[in-house]
Amino acid sequence: MAKSCTAVAPSSTANLGPGYDVFGLGLSALEDTVRITKASGRSRRITIRLSGEKSISIPSNTESNSAGLVIEKMSEDFDLRYDLDVRIVKRVPAGFGMGSSAASAAAAAVAFDRLFNLKVRKSKLIEYAAEGEIASAGTKHYDNVSGAILGGFVIVRTIPELEFIKIIPPEDLVLVIAVPTVKVACRKTEVARSVLPKEVPLKNVIRNVSNASTIVAGFILKDTKMIARGVDDVIVEPARKHLIPGFDAVKSKALKSGALAVTISGAGPSMISFLNSRKNGKLVAHSMAAGFKESKIKSRTFVCHPSNGARVVSVT
């Protein structure tokens, strides 16, 4: 039996505008790495060590760490009483709407599954990875972790039962992400959820359903321009955009420089543009950075593609 396993999982974006808590998309921009090693004891002690990206303080105690929660849950469910040393290398910035907690949680689930040769089906691994979202969002949600584990575009159904529908994205889909260098609150996702309206006009629901359907049709038909036409959210984005300094300038400049659509990446404050070619990728990235700069905010930008999902990179 293996003693150690290392897995990586990609950054991701959620919602894609009108698909709140339903759409997830894995992104090739950045990856988190999780290595799980069996220690000598059998008391189910989990020791977590962190390195890499630390935009905000990431807790290393099991109960508050996304990977730790996943490993703890899987250890309990499979009655595995091993002490484990967990090394997490963060590359996805925490708290910025790029699925940081999901990347660590997804990599942990995949590494744990392979280390103990459990052969858990992918849909169940997503459920385990969602346990990790409690650390950042206060509740389980599946959009980012499904994109991180499966890669590509994923539709999440939770009623009457969990179902994850993966659609392979069009080959020409290019994403540009701008990550502002701002302070974000601890458990930022939970904060971002708190500003959402409790009731919305029926006409806005109809518009969002129409746009979300257009996004799905675009992915099925491999039509990036159709996807972009659907990236128009009249419910969540208006409620959250005030949390992002420079939002209007970033969106306006990106569209003027060739982006087909622009929206908040996940719960923000990062923003994401949709293109059908890398030709204008650098120009759009520069324009988004200039939009943040108008509010005296520095930013990092990434031009990327949809990812292929989490994977094991070594077993020893």
N, C-alpha and C positions, 0 to 999 in steps of 0.2 A: 504493500500500500504506500502511496506517495506521502512524503513528509511535508511538502510545501507546494503551493500553487499560486501563480500570479496571473491576474486577468486585467484587462483594460476595458473601459467603457467610455463612449464619446459624450461630448456636450450635446445638448438638445434644446429645442425650442418648443413651446407649447401654445395652444390656442390658435395660432395663425390668424388672429383677428377674431372672427365670429365663432370659432370652435372651442369655446371656454370649457376646460376640463374634459374635452372630447378628442381634440387633435394633438398628436405629438409628432415631432420630426427630429430624427437623429441628425447631428451635424458633425462634419469632419474637422471642425475648427480646432478643438482641443480634446484631450483625453485624461481621465484619472486612472491611476494604477493602484491596484490593491493586491498585496501579497499576504497570504495566510499561511502560517507555519505552525505545525503542532509542537507544543512545548512538552516538558516531561511530566507535568502534573495531570491529574484527572478530576479537578474540582470545577471545571467549566469556567475558569477565569479567562477573561479576554483583556489583553494588554494592547493598547492602540498607540502607535507612533505616527506622527504626521510630519510631512515635509513638503516643500514646494509652495504653491500659491497660497497666500494667507491674506486676502483682501479684508476679511474680518476674522475675528478670533474663532477658530473652529474647535469645538470642545473635543477632548480626547477620552472623556469618560463614556463608557458603553451606552448608557441610557440617553445621552444627548448627541451621539454621533450617528450619522445615517448608516454607515457601514456596520457599526457596532450593533445597532438595533436589528439589522438583518441577520447578522451572524448569531446573535443571541436567540432570535426566534427560530432559526433553522436548527441550532443546536438542541433547543428544547423539543421541537417537533420530531426530530429524528433520534432523540435521546442519546446524543453524542456527548460524552462527558470528558472532553479533552480541554486542557488549557491551550489557549491559542495566542500567538503573537501576530498582530496585524500591523502591517506597514502600509500607509496610505500616502501616495505621492499625488498631491493636488496640482492639477494644471488648469482645471475649470474654475474660474473665480467664483467664490462663494457669495451668494446673495445678489447676483446681477442678472437673473433671468436667463441663464444658459444651462440650467439643469445641473448645477454643481452637486447638490445632495443626491440627485438621481444617478449621476455618473458613479459616485463612490458606492452607492447602494447597489447599483446594477453590477459593478465589477465584483463587489463582495459576494453577491448571490451566485454569480457565475463561477468565481474561484472556489467558494465553499462546495458547490455542487460537484465540481471536478475533483477537488481534493479528496472527498469522501466517496467519489464514484456513485453518487446518488441517482443520476440520470433523471433528474426532475424535468418535466416538460416545460417548454418555454413560457407558456401562459402562467404556470404556477411560479416560475422564477420571477415573473413580473409582480405577482402578488407578494412574494417575499420582499422584493426590492421596494415595493410601495410602503412597507413597514418603516423604511428609512426616512420617508418623507415626513413622518411624524416629528422628526427632529427639527425640521425647518418650517413646516407649515402647520404643525399642530394636529394634522389629520392625514390619513392616507389619501393619495390621489395618484392616478396611473398614467397621465399623459406623458410626462417626461421620462419616467422609468420604462414605459413601453417603447418609446423611441430609442432610448439608450440600449436596451437589450436586443430588440428586433432590428433596429436600424430602419431607414426609409420612413415612409409616412404611415402613421398608425391611427386608426379610429378606435376609441375606447367606448364600449357599451357596458353599463353597470346594471341595467335593469332589463329583463328579470334576473339575469345572471351575468357575471363578468365574461366579456368577449373582446378579443383584440384582433382587429382586422388590418393586416399589413398590405399596403399597396406600394409597389416599386415606383419611385418618382421618375419623371422624365429626365433623360440624360442631360438636357441643356439647362436644368434648373440650377441656378447659382444664387447663393445667399451672401449678403454682406451684413456683418454684425458690427455695431458700434457700441463699445462698452465704456460708459463715462466713469471717470475717476472721481467718484463721490462717496461719501460715507453712507452706508446702508444700515438699517436697523437690524439688530439681532432678531431672528425669526421673521425676516422681512416679508416672506410670502404670506405669513399670517396677517401681517399689517396690511399688505396689498389687498387681501381678501376682505378686510374689514371695511374698506371704503366703497364696496360695491353696493348698488341699490337693492333694496329688498323687494321692490315692485318695479316693473317696467311696462310702458305702453305696449299693447298688443301689436301695433304697427311696427314697433322696433323689433319685437320677437320675430315677426314675419320676415322682416328685412334680413335679420341675421340668419334665419333658417335658409332663406334663399341664397345668401352669400356662402354659407357653409356648404350647401349642396353644390354650388358652383365650384368650390374648391375640390370637393370629392370627385366631381365629374372631370375636372382638369387633370387630377392625378390619374384617374382611370384612362382617360383619352391621351395621356402624355402630352398635354397642352399647357405649357407654362404660362402663356398669356391668359388662359382661362382661369388658372389658379389665381393669378394676380388680380383678376377682376373680382374674385370672391373675397379677397383680403380687405374687407371693409366692415368694421365693427362699430355699431352704434350703441352698444350697451356697456361693455367693459372698458374699452379704450377711453371714452369720454370721462368715465369716473376715475380713471387712474392717471391720465396724462399730466395732471397737475403735480403728481409726485416726481415727475421727470423734468428737471430744469432744461430748457431749450428744446422741448419736444416739438413744438410747431416749426421751429427753424430747421431742425434736423430733418423732419419729414418733408418740408417744402424743398429744401436744397437737394435732397436725395432724388425726389421726383423730377426736379428740373435737370438733374445730371444724368438721367436715364433709367432710374429705378422704375419698375412696373408697378410696385406697391410697397408700402412701408407701414409697419405697425410695431407695437411693443413686443419684445421677445419675452414670452412667458409673463411673469409678474413684474418685469422691468428691473432696474432702470435701463437695461440695454434695449436697443432698437434694432430691428432687422428689416432689410430690404430684399425684394425678390427681383431677380433678373433672369433673362433667358440666354445670356452669353457672358463670358468673362471679359468681353471687350471693354465694357464700361465699369468693370468691377472696381478698379483702383480709383477711378474718377468719383464713383458713388461713395466709396469709402472716405475719400478726401472731403467730399461735400458734407457727409454726416459728421465728420470730425469738426468741420468748419461751423456747422450748426451748433454743436455743443460749445465751441470756442466763443460764440457770440454771448453765451452766458458765463464766460470765463471758466469753462470746465474743460479739462484735458480728457482725452479718450483714447482707447485702443480700438483698432478695427481689424476685422478678419474677413477675408474673402474665402468662401468655402463651398462645399457641396453636401448633399445628404450623405450620411454615414452608412456603414454596413452593420453597425451594432456592436455589442460587447463580444469579446473573444478571449480565450485562454492563450497566454503567450509563453508560459513555461510551467512544467511540472517536474519536481525533483523528489 
